Amino acid sequence: MEPACFTLDKKDVFGRSDHIRIMPYCQEDVRLHNHRFFELVYIIEGSAYHTLAGQTVKVGRGDYFIVDYGSSHDYSRSSQLKIMNCLFLHELIDQTLSDCRSIDELMNRCLIRYYKKFSSYTPADQIFKDEDGKVFQLLLDMQQEYEERLAGADEVLRGKLLEIFILTMRKLMVANQNQEICVEDQQSDMVLQLLAYLKGSFHRHSLLADFSLRYHYNSQYVSRRFKQ
């Protein structure tokens, strides 16, 4: 029997006037839990098996992820795991979003013009790799702002967090574009395959049906792609 999931409320981690907490943290194993706030986690060093939204993945240095409001996650088999942990409320982005309960809604409302390009993508509950270190540098800058608490700190924190969101959405765009290219390549392979089949079978009356059956394609799809 799996252990029950427990819930962290914002009053468990935030002060009355706080909208964000950010700090490096030595993370040990923790059982399945969710929370009524958002969490951005960056793996500074070490590794662990991380379960998020039902998917278990080994995470290591340079990986980061955004845990959505209410999403369940846990850590297991942690090995010298050090993270940058950024917990934040929707009020940090916009205090008028009192009913906001998802990262998609939060980004859609605060990046209205920009987010339309990414309406089919979501950065929540996915693992990303910070190849160039830009996300980590932004988090380090945020940590310094958080610790110093100078005038305008919340605005600086808000701006840097939004920049992380945008960099992450760019990663999603590239990943989806690459996937579309792979699909197009597969479709091109299918057309080449059909042309080769035509050379040896042009005399057959049911060529389209035979090809589709042999290579497990939908005949209408093959016909449409060939015309294109």
RASUL-V607829 format. One record per residue. N is the residue number from 1. RES is the residue in one letter. PSI is psi as a letter, one per 20 degrees, with the letter a starting at -180 (999 if undefined). D_FIRST is the distance of its C-alpha to the first C-alpha in whole Angstrom. Layout:
BEGIN
<<N,RES,PSI,D_FIRST> <N,RES,PSI,D_FIRST>>
END
This chain:
BEGIN
<<1,M,p,0> <2,E,q,4> <3,P,q,7> <4,A,q,9> <5,C,p,12> <6,F,q,15> <7,T,p,19> <8,L,p,22> <9,D,r,25> <10,K,h,29> <11,K,i,30> <12,D,h,27> <13,V,i,29> <14,F,q,32> <15,G,r,36> <16,R,h,37> <17,S,j,40> <18,D,q,38> <19,H,i,36> <20,I,q,35> <21,R,p,34> <22,I,p,34> <23,M,q,34> <24,P,q,33> <25,Y,p,30> <26,C,o,28> <27,Q,p,25> <28,E,r,22> <29,D,q,18> <30,V,p,17> <31,R,r,13> <32,L,p,13> <33,H,r,16> <34,N,r,19> <35,H,q,22> <36,R,l,25> <37,F,r,28> <38,F,q,28> <39,E,p,28> <40,L,p,29> <41,V,p,28> <42,Y,p,31> <43,I,o,30> <44,I,g,33> <45,E,r,32> <46,G,a,29> <47,S,r,26> <48,A,r,22> <49,Y,p,20> <50,H,p,19> <51,T,p,17> <52,L,p,19> <53,A,k,18> <54,G,i,16> <55,Q,p,18> <56,T,p,18> <57,V,q,21> <58,K,p,23> <59,V,q,25> <60,G,a,29> <61,R,p,32> <62,G,i,33> <63,D,q,30> <64,Y,r,30> <65,F,q,28> <66,I,o,28> <67,V,p,25> <68,D,r,26> <69,Y,o,26> <70,G,i,22> <71,S,q,20> <72,S,p,17> <73,H,r,17> <74,D,r,16> <75,Y,p,18> <76,S,q,17> <77,R,l,19> <78,S,p,22> <79,S,o,25> <80,Q,l,28> <81,L,p,27> <82,K,p,30> <83,I,q,29> <84,M,o,32> <85,N,o,30> <86,C,o,32> <87,L,p,30> <88,F,q,32> <89,L,r,33> <90,H,h,35> <91,E,h,38> <92,L,h,39> <93,I,g,40> <94,D,o,41> <95,Q,i,41> <96,T,i,42> <97,L,l,38> <98,S,h,37> <99,D,j,35> <100,C,p,33> <101,R,k,30> <102,S,q,30> <103,I,h,31> <104,D,g,33> <105,E,g,35> <106,L,g,36> <107,M,h,37> <108,N,h,39> <109,R,h,40> <110,C,i,42> <111,L,l,43> <112,I,g,44> <113,R,g,47> <114,Y,h,45> <115,Y,i,41> <116,K,h,43> <117,K,h,43> <118,F,k,39> <119,S,h,38> <120,S,j,36> <121,Y,q,34> <122,T,p,32> <123,P,i,31> <124,A,q,28> <125,D,k,25> <126,Q,q,27> <127,I,p,27> <128,F,q,31> <129,K,p,33> <130,D,m,36> <131,E,h,39> <132,D,j,42> <133,G,j,40> <134,K,g,42> <135,V,g,38> <136,F,g,38> <137,Q,g,42> <138,L,h,41> <139,L,h,38> <140,L,g,40> <141,D,g,43> <142,M,h,41> <143,Q,g,39> <144,Q,g,43> <145,E,g,44> <146,Y,g,41> <147,E,h,42> <148,E,h,46> <149,R,l,45> <150,L,r,49> <151,A,p,51> <152,G,j,49> <153,A,g,46> <154,D,h,44> <155,E,h,46> <156,V,g,45> <157,L,g,42> <158,R,g,41> <159,G,g,44> <160,K,h,42> <161,L,g,39> <162,L,h,40> <163,E,h,42> <164,I,g,38> <165,F,g,37> <166,I,g,40> <167,L,h,40> <168,T,g,36> <169,M,h,38> <170,R,h,40> <171,K,g,38> <172,L,g,36> <173,M,g,40> <174,V,g,40> <175,A,g,37> <176,N,h,38> <177,Q,g,41> <178,N,h,41> <179,Q,g,38> <180,E,h,41> <181,I,g,43> <182,C,g,41> <183,V,g,41> <184,E,h,45> <185,D,g,45> <186,Q,h,43> <187,Q,h,46> <188,S,g,49> <189,D,h,48> <190,M,g,47> <191,V,g,51> <192,L,h,52> <193,Q,g,51> <194,L,g,52> <195,L,g,56> <196,A,h,55> <197,Y,h,55> <198,L,h,58> <199,K,h,60> <200,G,i,59> <201,S,k,59> <202,F,h,61> <203,H,i,63> <204,R,p,60> <205,H,h,60> <206,S,l,56> <207,L,g,55> <208,L,g,53> <209,A,g,51> <210,D,g,51> <211,F,g,50> <212,S,g,47> <213,L,g,46> <214,R,g,46> <215,Y,j,44> <216,H,l,42> <217,Y,q,43> <218,N,p,44> <219,S,h,48> <220,Q,h,48> <221,Y,g,46> <222,V,g,49> <223,S,g,52> <224,R,g,51> <225,R,h,50> <226,F,h,53> <227,K,g,55> <228,Q,999,54>>
END
